[in-house]
Amino acid sequence: MKFERNELTKAIHHIDEHPEVKRGRESSTYDLIFEDRRYPPILVLSVASQLRGGQEERSNSIRNGNNG
């Protein structure tokens, strides 16, 4: 699934406004850095998907470049 920049920034702002969504969803290897703040990339993608009207994605359903 592809996202536009504005969808990702909306997701980041949503995470900032609702910090409880980060609980238990920390980064394991990489961080997405936006305006000098660190975010778990998979969480940002998950929230962007949810805000788009889709289902919240969990980390096991999003493949990263390291795992194939």
Contact map, one row per residue, 1 for C-alpha under 8 A:
11100000000000000000000000000000000000000000000000000000000000000000
11110000000000000000000000000000000000000000000000000000000000000000
11111011000000000000000000000000000000000000000100000000000000000000
01111111000000000000000000000000000000000000000000000000000000000000
00111111100000000000000000000000000000000000000000000000000000000000
00011111110000000000000000000000000000000000000000000000000000000000
00111111111000000000000000000000000000000000000100010000000000000000
00111111111100000000000000000000000000000001100100000000000000000000
00001111111110000000000000000000000000000000000000000000000000000000
00000111111111000000000000000000000000000000000100000000000000000000
00000011111111100000000000000000000000000001101100100000000000000000
00000001111111110000000000000000000000100001000000000000000000000000
00000000111111111000000000000000000000000000000000000000000000000000
00000000011111111100000000000000000000000000001000000000000000000000
00000000001111111110110000000000000000000001001000000000000000000000
00000000000111111110000000000000000000000000000000000000000000000000
00000000000011111110000000000000000000000000000000000000000000000000
00000000000001111111100000000000000000000000000000000000000000000000
00000000000000111111111000000000000000000000000000000000000000000000
00000000000000000111111000000000000000000000000000000000000000000000
00000000000000100111111010000000000000000000000000000000000000000000
00000000000000100011111111000000000000000010000000000000000000000000
00000000000000000011111111000000000000000000000000000000000000000000
00000000000000000000011111000000000000000000000000000000000000000000
00000000000000000000111111100000000000010010000000000000000000000000
00000000000000000000011111110000000000110000000000000000000000000000
00000000000000000000000011111110000000111100000000000000000000000000
00000000000000000000000001111100000000000000000000000000000000000000
00000000000000000000000000111110000000000000000000000000000000000000
00000000000000000000000000111111000000011000000000000000000000000000
00000000000000000000000000101111100001111000000000000000000000000000
00000000000000000000000000000111110001111000000000000000000000000000
00000000000000000000000000000011111111100000000000000000000000000000
00000000000000000000000000000001111111100000000000000000000000000000
00000000000000000000000000000000111110000000000000000000000000000000
00000000000000000000000000000000111111000000000000000000000000000000
00000000000000000000000000000000111111100000000000000000000000000000
00000000000000000000000000000011110111110000000000000000000000000000
00000000000100000000000001100011110011111011000000000000000000000000
00000000000000000000000011100111000001111111000000000000000000000000
00000000000000000000000000100111000000111111100000000000000000000000
00000000000000000000000000100000000000011111110000000000011001000000
00000000000000000000010010000000000000111111111000000000011000000000
00000001001100100000000000000000000000111111111100000000000000000000
00000001001000000000000000000000000000001111111110000000100000000000
00000000000000000000000000000000000000000111111111000001110000000000
00000000001001100000000000000000000000000011111111100001100000000000
00100011011000000000000000000000000000000001111111110000000000000000
00000000000000000000000000000000000000000000111111111111100000000000
00000000000000000000000000000000000000000000011111111111100000000000
00000000001000000000000000000000000000000000001111111100000000000000
00000010000000000000000000000000000000000000000111111100000000000000
00000000000000000000000000000000000000000000000011111110000000000000
00000000000000000000000000000000000000000000000011111111000000000000
00000000000000000000000000000000000000000000000011001111100000000000
00000000000000000000000000000000000000000000011011000111110000000000
00000000000000000000000000000000000000000000111011000011111011000000
00000000000000000000000000000000000000000110010000000001111111000000
00000000000000000000000000000000000000000110000000000000111111100000
00000000000000000000000000000000000000000000000000000000011111100000
00000000000000000000000000000000000000000000000000000000111111100000
00000000000000000000000000000000000000000100000000000000111111110000
00000000000000000000000000000000000000000000000000000000001111111011
00000000000000000000000000000000000000000000000000000000000001111111
00000000000000000000000000000000000000000000000000000000000000111111
00000000000000000000000000000000000000000000000000000000000000011111
00000000000000000000000000000000000000000000000000000000000000111111
00000000000000000000000000000000000000000000000000000000000000111111
